[in-house]
Amino acid sequence: MPTGETINRNACFSASSSRTSQLEPETALNSPEKVWKMMQMERKPFLEEYEKLIVRMNTPRVMIDNAGCVDATRIMIDSARNDGILLEAVQVLTDLNLSIKKGYVSSDGRWNMDVFHVTNLDGSKLTDGSIINCIEQSLGTIHRTRPNSIDGMTTLELTGTDRVGLLSEVFAVLSELSCDVVESKVWTHNGRIASIIHLKDCDSGSPIEDSKKIDRIEARLRNVLKGDNDIRSAKTLVSIAVTHTERRLHQMMFADRDYDRTPIMKTHGRHSPLVSVQNCSEKEYSVVNIQVKDRPKLLFDVVCTLTDMQYVVFHATINTTLDKAYLEFFIRHIDGTPIRSEAEKQRVIMCLKSAIERRASEGVRLELFRPDKPGLLAEVTRTFRENAMNVTQAEISTKKGMALNIFYVTDAIGNPVDPKVIDSVMDRIGSGYLRVKELPLMYHQKGESDEHNTGGLGGAVLFSLGSLVRRNLYNLGLIKSYS
């Protein structure tokens, strides 16, 4: 018979066992989780510091100096090596309408150092604090930024053979199909045309999502673009990719091989560049040299083309004097090799020439500023067509119900448009809405050549008539001065 002590000991053991059996499952379940949480808590500070280091290494360091250069603002970008950072940096500066007067690019080992001397379009240093802050923020986050999407719009991409009146036909089709063109850019080169058009449905003001309507738009525009003899190369596409508009235009014309086509209209060669390519065998670079008339966005066009051709810029020098630009690039193919053959060299030269010429404006610049309305573009471009004016470049935008459209126009074969024709077009569209921004250099060169080639009394008479013509052009607003 058990004693009282034995009973108490057994009772205590039983109670202890009961508590253990109740705790063991919970302890067995929670202990790995607790250990994992403790490990994570211990590692968290180290992970945070590592992430901060990665961010610092990949975030460009931007310095803006307004004191070190007399006539320009100096921008320095120091960052870990990234093959696309040069294009992104130039794109940021270009989109802010800054002119790059000088530049130095160096990429040694794992680091990039880019230095740009920039001014505003008036040639002055940057003094606006908001612009400087925007530069710092944009360049400091270029690895994490993406092109702005065109929200609430449908995007069309068009390529085909250029001809007089083509743009009029395109906008007429869109107007007939109740499409409202909100923004658009049009380039032409070597008889080819490329355009990106952002549009909405006229009735709803929303993007066009009806697949049947989209198919109908594409089919109608394809028929317009192909004309009589361009069945294969005419292309229409509803794009959903978000790409920088002007870079996309370069890509479209490059894919269309505009660089390998014969011009169908007369050009005056004012923007034709001198491009040479040589190999530097010691460093295994290919050296590209470009001399051309300076203009806005020149560096962007060149770097964009080299990037899309899969070349990497390791070193570069950019210099401008008066109206001339001198660019030198040390490049390799993306696989690390220089240009290997004469055929590849010639292709690079042709593509760079085309990239520079695409944006070079031929003709008279006309600016239309008026309240927007359905069919406005179709109406204006039809007037151009009926007066045998060819649109070589166009930029369409609409803001707060106002249309701001820029057109560069020539006659049907690429010559300057007769001022009387321009006067007639302005009267028809409305001189209060349409104005001539500037006459191209070719007009003045022609007048100077005529005066130089005349002599005696006849020369004096022609000189007097020339002065009268210039005064009339001034009164019409076609030139800034007739003195």
TIKE-335956 format. One record per residue (C-alpha): x, y, z; residue in three letters. Coordinates in Angstrom, 1 decimal. Layout:
       xx       yy       zz   marke
        X        Y        Z     ALA
...
REM end
This chain:
       xx       yy       zz   marke
      0.0      0.0      0.0     MET
      1.6      3.4     -1.0     PRO
      2.4      5.9      1.5     THR
      1.3      9.5      1.5     GLY
      4.7     10.6      0.4     GLU
      4.6      8.3     -2.6     THR
      1.1      9.5     -3.6     ILE
      2.2     13.2     -3.4     ASN
      5.3     12.4     -5.5     ARG
      3.3     10.6     -8.1     ASN
      0.8     13.4     -8.2     ALA
      3.5     16.0     -8.7     CYS
      5.0     13.9    -11.5     PHE
      1.7     13.5    -13.1     SER
      1.0     17.3    -13.0     ALA
      4.4     18.0    -14.3     SER
      4.0     15.6    -17.2     SER
      0.6     17.0    -18.0     SER
      2.1     20.6    -18.2     ARG
      5.0     19.3    -20.3     THR
      2.7     17.5    -22.7     SER
      0.7     20.7    -23.1     GLN
      3.7     22.9    -23.7     LEU
      5.8     20.7    -25.9     GLU
      3.7     21.0    -29.1     PRO
      3.6     24.8    -28.8     GLU
      7.3     25.0    -28.0     THR
      8.2     22.7    -30.9     ALA
      6.0     24.7    -33.3     LEU
      7.2     28.2    -32.3     ASN
     10.9     27.7    -31.7     SER
     12.0     27.5    -35.4     PRO
     10.0     30.6    -36.1     GLU
     11.4     32.4    -33.2     LYS
     14.9     31.5    -34.2     VAL
     14.2     32.6    -37.8     TRP
     12.8     35.9    -36.6     LYS
     15.8     36.4    -34.3     MET
     18.2     35.8    -37.2     MET
     16.3     38.2    -39.5     GLN
     16.4     40.8    -36.8     MET
     20.1     40.4    -36.4     GLU
     20.6     40.5    -40.2     ARG
     18.3     43.4    -40.9     LYS
     20.8     46.2    -40.1     PRO
     23.4     44.6    -42.3     PHE
     20.9     44.1    -45.2     LEU
     19.8     47.7    -44.9     GLU
     23.4     49.0    -45.0     GLU
     24.1     46.7    -48.0     TYR
     21.0     48.0    -49.9     GLU
     22.1     51.6    -49.1     LYS
     25.5     50.9    -50.5     LEU
     24.0     49.4    -53.7     ILE
     21.8     52.5    -54.1     VAL
     24.7     54.8    -53.6     ARG
     26.9     52.9    -56.1     MET
     24.1     53.0    -58.8     ASN
     22.8     56.5    -58.1     THR
     24.7     59.1    -60.2     PRO
     26.3     62.0    -58.2     ARG
     25.4     65.3    -59.9     VAL
     27.2     68.5    -59.4     MET
     26.2     71.8    -61.0     ILE
     28.7     74.6    -61.2     ASP
     27.8     78.1    -62.3     ASN
     31.1     79.7    -61.3     ALA
     33.8     77.7    -63.0     GLY
     32.8     78.6    -66.6     CYS
     32.3     82.2    -67.9     VAL
     29.6     81.5    -70.6     ASP
     28.0     78.2    -69.6     ALA
     26.8     76.1    -66.7     THR
     28.9     73.1    -66.0     ARG
     27.2     69.8    -65.1     ILE
     29.2     66.9    -63.8     MET
     27.8     63.3    -63.5     ILE
     29.8     60.7    -61.6     ASP
     28.3     57.2    -61.5     SER
     29.0     53.5    -61.6     ALA
     29.5     52.3    -65.2     ARG
     26.3     51.8    -67.1     ASN
     26.3     51.5    -70.9     ASP
     23.0     53.5    -71.2     GLY
     23.7     56.4    -68.8     ILE
     25.2     58.7    -71.5     LEU
     22.1     58.5    -73.6     LEU
     19.8     59.0    -70.6     GLU
     21.8     62.0    -69.4     ALA
     21.8     63.6    -72.8     VAL
     18.1     62.9    -73.1     GLN
     17.3     64.6    -69.8     VAL
     19.2     67.8    -70.9     LEU
     17.7     67.7    -74.3     THR
     14.1     67.4    -73.0     ASP
     14.8     70.5    -70.9     LEU
     15.6     72.5    -74.1     ASN
     19.3     73.0    -73.1     LEU
     22.1     73.4    -75.6     SER
     25.2     71.4    -75.0     ILE
     28.2     73.6    -76.0     LYS
     31.0     71.3    -74.7     LYS
     31.2     67.9    -73.3     GLY
     33.7     65.3    -72.0     TYR
     32.8     61.7    -71.5     VAL
     35.1     59.1    -69.9     SER
     34.4     55.6    -68.9     SER
     37.3     53.8    -67.3     ASP
     36.9     50.5    -65.5     GLY
     33.7     50.5    -63.6     ARG
     33.0     54.3    -63.4     TRP
     31.6     57.0    -65.7     ASN
     32.4     60.6    -65.6     MET
     30.4     62.9    -67.9     ASP
     30.9     66.7    -68.0     VAL
     28.6     69.0    -70.0     PHE
     28.8     72.8    -70.5     HIS
     25.2     73.8    -71.2     VAL
     23.2     77.0    -71.8     THR
     19.5     77.8    -72.4     ASN
     18.3     78.3    -76.0     LEU
     19.2     82.0    -75.7     ASP
     22.8     81.1    -75.0     GLY
     22.8     82.2    -71.4     SER
     23.9     80.3    -68.2     LYS
     21.2     78.6    -66.1     LEU
     20.0     80.9    -63.3     THR
     16.5     79.5    -62.8     ASP
     16.6     77.6    -59.5     GLY
     13.6     75.4    -60.6     SER
     15.5     74.3    -63.7     ILE
     18.7     73.5    -61.7     ILE
     16.7     71.5    -59.2     ASN
     14.9     69.6    -62.0     CYS
     18.3     68.7    -63.5     ILE
     19.6     67.5    -60.2     GLU
     16.6     65.3    -59.5     GLN
     16.3     64.0    -63.1     SER
     19.9     63.1    -63.5     LEU
     20.1     61.7    -59.9     GLY
     17.4     59.2    -60.6     THR
     17.9     58.3    -64.3     ILE
     18.4     54.6    -63.4     HIS
     15.0     54.5    -61.8     ARG
     13.0     56.7    -64.2     THR
     11.0     55.7    -67.2     ARG
      9.6     57.8    -70.1     PRO
      6.3     59.4    -69.3     ASN
      3.4     57.4    -70.6     SER
      0.7     59.0    -72.6     ILE
     -2.2     58.3    -70.4     ASP
     -5.7     58.2    -71.8     GLY
     -4.6     58.1    -75.4     MET
     -4.1     55.6    -78.2     THR
     -0.7     55.7    -80.0     THR
     -0.2     55.1    -83.7     LEU
      3.1     54.5    -85.4     GLU
      3.2     55.1    -89.2     LEU
      6.0     54.6    -91.8     THR
      5.8     54.8    -95.6     GLY
      6.9     56.6    -98.7     THR
      6.7     60.4    -98.4     ASP
      4.8     62.4   -101.0     ARG
      3.2     65.8   -101.3     VAL
     -0.2     65.8    -99.5     GLY
      0.4     62.6    -97.6     LEU
      0.0     64.2    -94.2     LEU
     -3.3     65.7    -95.4     SER
     -4.6     62.3    -96.4     GLU
     -3.6     60.8    -93.0     VAL
     -5.3     63.5    -91.0     PHE
     -8.4     63.4    -93.2     ALA
     -8.8     59.7    -92.6     VAL
     -8.4     60.2    -88.8     LEU
    -11.0     63.0    -88.9     SER
    -13.4     60.9    -90.9     GLU
    -13.1     58.1    -88.3     LEU
    -13.8     60.5    -85.4     SER
    -10.2     60.4    -84.1     CYS
     -9.0     63.5    -82.3     ASP
     -5.2     64.0    -82.7     VAL
     -3.8     65.3    -79.4     VAL
     -0.1     65.1    -80.1     GLU
      2.0     64.0    -83.0     SER
      5.5     64.3    -84.4     LYS
      6.4     63.7    -88.1     VAL
      9.8     63.3    -89.7     TRP
     10.7     62.9    -93.3     THR
     14.0     61.8    -94.8     HIS
     15.2     60.4    -98.1     ASN
     11.7     60.0    -99.4     GLY
     10.5     58.2    -96.3     ARG
      8.1     59.4    -93.6     ILE
      7.8     58.3    -89.9     ALA
      5.1     59.6    -87.5     SER
      3.9     58.9    -84.0     ILE
      0.3     60.1    -83.3     ILE
     -1.4     60.2    -80.0     HIS
     -5.2     60.3    -80.3     LEU
     -8.5     60.0    -78.6     LYS
    -12.1     59.2    -79.7     ASP
    -13.8     62.4    -80.6     CYS
    -17.2     61.5    -79.1     ASP
    -16.1     60.0    -75.8     SER
    -12.7     61.7    -75.3     GLY
    -11.3     58.4    -74.2     SER
     -8.7     56.1    -75.7     PRO
     -9.8     54.0    -78.6     ILE
    -10.2     50.4    -77.3     GLU
    -12.7     49.0    -79.8     ASP
    -10.6     46.4    -81.7     SER
    -12.8     46.6    -84.8     LYS
    -12.3     50.4    -85.0     LYS
     -8.6     50.0    -84.4     ILE
     -8.4     47.5    -87.3     ASP
    -10.4     49.9    -89.5     ARG
     -8.0     52.8    -88.7     ILE
     -4.9     50.7    -89.4     GLU
     -6.3     49.3    -92.7     ALA
     -7.4     52.8    -94.0     ARG
     -4.0     54.4    -93.1     LEU
     -2.1     51.5    -94.6     ARG
     -3.8     52.1    -97.9     ASN
     -3.0     55.8    -97.7     VAL
      0.7     55.1    -96.8     LEU
      1.4     52.5    -99.5     LYS
      0.2     54.7   -102.3     GLY
      0.6     53.1   -105.7     ASP
      4.0     51.4   -105.3     ASN
      4.8     50.9   -101.7     ASP
      2.8     47.9   -100.8     ILE
      5.5     46.1    -98.7     ARG
      7.1     48.9    -96.7     SER
      4.0     50.9    -95.5     ALA
      3.4     50.1    -91.9     LYS
      0.8     51.1    -89.3     THR
      0.9     49.9    -85.7     LEU
     -1.0     50.6    -82.5     VAL
      1.8     50.8    -80.0     SER
      1.5     50.1    -76.2     ILE
      5.2     50.4    -75.5     ALA
      6.4     53.5    -73.6     VAL
      9.4     54.9    -75.4     THR
     10.8     58.4    -75.7     HIS
      9.0     59.7    -78.8     THR
     12.1     61.1    -80.6     GLU
     14.1     58.0    -79.9     ARG
     11.3     55.9    -81.2     ARG
     11.2     58.0    -84.4     LEU
     14.9     57.3    -84.9     HIS
     14.3     53.6    -84.4     GLN
     11.4     53.5    -86.8     MET
     13.4     55.3    -89.6     MET
     16.4     53.1    -88.9     PHE
     14.3     50.0    -89.2     ALA
     12.9     51.4    -92.4     ASP
     16.5     51.8    -93.7     ARG
     16.0     55.4    -94.7     ASP
     19.8     55.7    -94.6     TYR
     20.1     53.4    -97.6     ASP
     17.5     55.2    -99.8     ARG
     17.8     57.8   -102.5     THR
     16.3     61.2   -101.8     PRO
     13.3     62.0   -104.0     ILE
     13.3     65.7   -103.2     MET
     15.9     68.4   -103.5     LYS
     17.9     69.2   -100.4     THR
     20.3     72.1    -99.9     HIS
     22.9     70.3    -97.9     GLY
     23.1     72.9    -95.1     ARG
     23.1     70.2    -92.5     HIS
     25.0     67.5    -94.3     SER
     27.7     66.3    -91.9     PRO
     31.2     65.1    -92.5     LEU
     31.6     61.8    -90.8     VAL
     34.7     59.6    -90.6     SER
     35.5     56.4    -88.8     VAL
     39.0     55.0    -88.0     GLN
     40.3     52.2    -85.9     ASN
     42.7     52.8    -83.0     CYS
     44.5     49.5    -82.9     SER
     46.5     50.3    -79.8     GLU
     43.4     50.7    -77.6     LYS
     41.1     48.6    -79.7     GLU
     38.6     51.4    -80.2     TYR
     36.9     52.7    -83.3     SER
     37.1     56.5    -83.5     VAL
     34.2     58.4    -85.0     VAL
     34.6     62.1    -85.9     ASN
     31.7     64.3    -86.9     ILE
     31.8     67.9    -88.2     GLN
     28.4     69.6    -88.8     VAL
     26.4     72.8    -88.4     LYS
     25.5     73.0    -84.7     ASP
     21.8     72.8    -83.7     ARG
     19.7     71.8    -80.7     PRO
     19.5     68.0    -79.9     LYS
     22.5     67.2    -82.2     LEU
     24.3     65.1    -79.5     LEU
     21.1     63.2    -78.6     PHE
     20.6     62.2    -82.2     ASP
     24.1     60.9    -82.5     VAL
     24.3     59.0    -79.2     VAL
     20.8     57.6    -79.7     CYS
     21.8     56.1    -83.1     THR
     25.1     54.7    -81.8     LEU
     23.2     53.1    -78.8     THR
     20.5     51.6    -81.1     ASP
     23.2     50.2    -83.4     MET
     24.6     48.5    -80.3     GLN
     27.8     50.5    -79.9     TYR
     29.1     51.6    -76.5     VAL
     30.7     55.1    -76.1     VAL
     33.8     54.8    -73.8     PHE
     35.2     58.3    -74.4     HIS
     33.9     61.4    -76.2     ALA
     34.7     65.0    -76.7     THR
     32.1     67.6    -77.8     ILE
     33.0     71.1    -78.9     ASN
     31.1     73.9    -80.6     THR
     32.4     77.2    -82.1     THR
     29.9     79.7    -83.4     LEU
     27.6     77.6    -85.5     ASP
     29.9     74.5    -86.0     LYS
     30.0     71.4    -83.9     ALA
     32.9     68.9    -83.6     TYR
     32.2     65.5    -82.1     LEU
     34.6     62.7    -81.4     GLU
     33.6     59.3    -80.0     PHE
     35.7     56.3    -79.0     PHE
     33.4     53.3    -79.4     ILE
     33.3     49.5    -79.4     ARG
     30.5     47.1    -80.3     HIS
     28.5     45.8    -77.4     ILE
     30.5     42.6    -77.5     ASP
     33.7     44.6    -76.8     GLY
     35.2     44.6    -80.4     THR
     35.9     47.6    -82.6     PRO
     34.5     48.0    -86.1     ILE
     35.8     45.1    -88.1     ARG
     35.2     45.7    -91.8     SER
     34.9     48.4    -94.4     GLU
     31.3     47.5    -94.9     ALA
     30.5     48.0    -91.3     GLU
     32.4     51.3    -91.3     LYS
     30.4     52.6    -94.2     GLN
     27.1     51.5    -92.6     ARG
     28.0     53.5    -89.4     VAL
     28.8     56.6    -91.5     ILE
     25.5     56.4    -93.5     MET
     23.4     55.8    -90.3     CYS
     25.0     58.7    -88.4     LEU
     24.5     61.1    -91.4     LYS
     20.9     60.1    -91.7     SER
     20.3     60.5    -87.9     ALA
     21.7     64.1    -88.1     ILE
     19.7     64.9    -91.3     GLU
     16.3     63.6    -90.1     ARG
     15.8     66.4    -87.7     ARG
     17.4     69.1    -89.8     ALA
     14.6     71.3    -90.9     SER
     14.2     72.1    -94.6     GLU
     11.9     74.9    -95.6     GLY
      9.9     77.6    -94.0     VAL
      8.7     77.3    -90.4     ARG
      5.0     77.9    -90.0     LEU
      3.4     78.1    -86.6     GLU
     -0.4     77.7    -86.0     LEU
     -1.9     78.8    -82.8     PHE
     -5.6     78.8    -82.4     ARG
     -8.5     77.2    -80.5     PRO
     -8.7     73.5    -81.3     ASP
    -11.6     72.0    -83.1     LYS
    -12.5     68.6    -84.8     PRO
    -10.9     68.3    -88.2     GLY
     -8.5     71.3    -87.7     LEU
     -5.4     69.4    -88.8     LEU
     -7.2     67.9    -91.9     ALA
     -8.3     71.4    -92.9     GLU
     -4.9     73.1    -92.5     VAL
     -2.9     70.3    -94.2     THR
     -5.4     70.2    -97.0     ARG
     -4.8     73.9    -97.6     THR
     -1.0     73.1    -97.8     PHE
     -1.7     70.3   -100.3     ARG
     -3.9     72.4   -102.5     GLU
     -1.1     75.0   -102.7     ASN
      1.5     72.3   -103.6     ALA
      3.3     72.7   -100.3     MET
      5.1     69.7    -98.9     ASN
      5.4     69.2    -95.1     VAL
      8.9     68.0    -94.3     THR
      8.5     68.0    -90.5     GLN
      5.7     68.6    -88.1     ALA
      5.1     68.8    -84.4     GLU
      1.5     68.8    -83.2     ILE
      0.4     69.6    -79.6     SER
     -2.9     70.5    -77.9     THR
     -3.1     72.1    -74.4     LYS
     -6.1     73.5    -72.6     LYS
     -8.2     73.6    -75.8     GLY
     -5.5     75.4    -77.8     MET
     -3.7     73.9    -80.8     ALA
      0.0     74.7    -81.2     LEU
      1.2     73.2    -84.4     ASN
      4.6     73.7    -86.1     ILE
      5.2     72.8    -89.8     PHE
      8.3     73.0    -92.0     TYR
      7.2     73.3    -95.6     VAL
      8.8     73.4    -99.1     THR
      7.4     73.3   -102.6     ASP
      6.7     70.0   -104.3     ALA
     10.3     69.3   -105.3     ILE
     12.0     70.6   -102.1     GLY
     12.7     74.2   -103.2     ASN
     11.7     77.3   -101.1     PRO
      8.0     78.1   -101.2     VAL
      7.1     81.2   -103.1     ASP
      6.3     84.0   -100.6     PRO
      3.1     84.8   -102.6     LYS
      1.9     81.2   -101.9     VAL
      2.7     81.6    -98.2     ILE
      0.7     84.8    -98.2     ASP
     -2.2     83.1    -99.9     SER
     -2.2     80.2    -97.4     VAL
     -2.0     82.7    -94.4     MET
     -5.0     84.6    -95.8     ASP
     -7.0     81.4    -96.2     ARG
     -6.2     79.9    -92.7     ILE
     -6.1     83.3    -91.0     GLY
     -3.1     85.5    -90.6     SER
     -4.0     85.9    -86.9     GLY
     -3.6     82.2    -86.4     TYR
     -0.8     81.2    -88.8     LEU
      2.5     83.0    -88.9     ARG
      5.9     82.6    -90.4     VAL
      8.4     82.1    -87.7     LYS
     11.5     82.4    -89.9     GLU
     12.7     82.2    -93.4     LEU
     15.5     79.7    -94.0     PRO
     19.0     80.8    -95.0     LEU
     18.4     79.6    -98.6     MET
     16.1     82.6    -99.2     TYR
     18.8     85.1    -98.2     HIS
     21.6     83.2   -100.0     GLN
     19.5     83.3   -103.2     LYS
     19.0     87.1   -102.9     GLY
     22.6     87.7   -102.2     GLU
     23.7     85.6   -105.1     SER
     21.3     87.5   -107.5     ASP
     22.6     90.8   -106.3     GLU
     26.3     89.7   -106.6     HIS
     25.8     88.5   -110.2     ASN
     24.3     91.8   -111.5     THR
     26.3     94.9   -112.3     GLY
     26.0     98.5   -113.5     GLY
     22.6    100.2   -113.8     LEU
     20.8     96.9   -114.1     GLY
     22.4     95.8   -110.9     GLY
     21.3     99.0   -109.2     ALA
     17.7     98.5   -110.4     VAL
     17.6     94.9   -109.2     LEU
     19.1     95.9   -105.9     PHE
     16.3     98.6   -105.5     SER
     13.7     96.0   -106.4     LEU
     15.2     93.6   -104.0     GLY
     14.9     96.1   -101.2     SER
     11.3     96.7   -102.1     LEU
     10.6     92.9   -102.0     VAL
     12.3     92.6    -98.7     ARG
     10.3     95.5    -97.3     ARG
      7.0     93.9    -98.5     ASN
      8.1     90.6    -96.9     LEU
      8.8     92.5    -93.7     TYR
      5.3     94.1    -93.8     ASN
      3.8     90.7    -94.3     LEU
      5.7     89.4    -91.2     GLY
      7.8     87.0    -93.3     LEU
     11.1     88.4    -92.3     ILE
     12.3     90.2    -89.2     LYS
     14.1     93.1    -90.9     SER
     14.4     94.6    -94.4     TYR
     17.3     96.9    -93.7     SER
REM end
